Amino acid sequence: MRASITLLLLVSLTARAPQAQSAQAQAAETPEQVTDRFITAMRTGDWKGMASLMHQNALKEMRNLLA
């Protein structure tokens, strides 16, 4: 179960919401950098930071999975 959630979170990073960051920041970051930010947020318990890096549909799926 935990592996499934982690996989879902990492996959959702590839299609994150455009409003999560400015256009300039999106163009400057690589997928690897975004993944590093997501993992750092996960390790520190920054749930809002994690959510801001997720695509809206993936975030809805996560909420339904955990509900």
C-alpha positions as CSV (number, residue, x, y, z in Angstrom):
1,M,0.0,0.0,0.0
2,R,2.7,2.4,1.0
3,A,4.6,1.6,-2.2
4,S,1.5,2.3,-4.3
5,I,1.0,5.7,-2.6
6,T,4.6,6.6,-3.2
7,L,4.4,5.6,-6.8
8,L,1.2,7.5,-7.3
9,L,2.8,10.6,-5.8
10,L,5.9,10.4,-8.0
11,V,3.9,9.8,-11.1
12,S,1.8,12.8,-10.4
13,L,4.8,15.0,-10.4
14,T,5.2,14.6,-14.2
15,A,1.8,16.3,-14.7
16,R,1.7,18.8,-11.9
17,A,-0.6,21.8,-12.0
18,P,0.7,24.8,-13.9
19,Q,-0.5,27.3,-11.2
20,A,1.8,25.6,-8.7
21,Q,4.6,27.9,-9.8
22,S,5.3,30.9,-11.9
23,A,6.0,30.4,-15.6
24,Q,9.6,31.4,-15.1
25,A,10.2,28.9,-12.3
26,Q,8.6,26.1,-14.4
27,A,10.8,26.7,-17.3
28,A,13.9,26.8,-15.1
29,E,13.3,23.5,-13.2
30,T,14.0,20.1,-14.5
31,P,11.8,17.1,-13.5
32,E,14.6,15.9,-11.3
33,Q,14.7,19.2,-9.4
34,V,10.9,19.1,-8.9
35,T,11.2,15.5,-7.7
36,D,13.9,16.5,-5.2
37,R,11.7,19.3,-3.9
38,F,8.8,16.9,-3.5
39,I,10.9,14.3,-1.6
40,T,12.3,17.1,0.6
41,A,8.8,18.2,1.3
42,M,7.7,14.6,2.1
43,R,10.6,14.1,4.5
44,T,9.9,17.3,6.4
45,G,6.2,16.7,6.5
46,D,5.4,19.7,4.3
47,W,2.0,18.4,3.1
48,K,1.0,21.7,1.5
49,G,4.3,21.9,-0.3
50,M,3.8,18.3,-1.6
51,A,0.3,19.2,-2.7
52,S,1.4,22.3,-4.6
53,L,3.7,20.1,-6.7
54,M,0.9,17.7,-7.7
55,H,-1.5,17.9,-10.6
56,Q,-5.0,18.7,-9.5
57,N,-6.4,15.4,-10.8
58,A,-3.7,13.4,-9.1
59,L,-4.4,15.2,-5.9
60,K,-8.1,14.4,-6.1
61,E,-7.2,10.7,-6.7
62,M,-4.9,10.8,-3.6
63,R,-7.7,12.2,-1.5
64,N,-10.1,9.6,-2.7
65,L,-7.6,6.8,-2.0
66,L,-6.9,8.0,1.5
67,A,-10.6,8.7,2.3
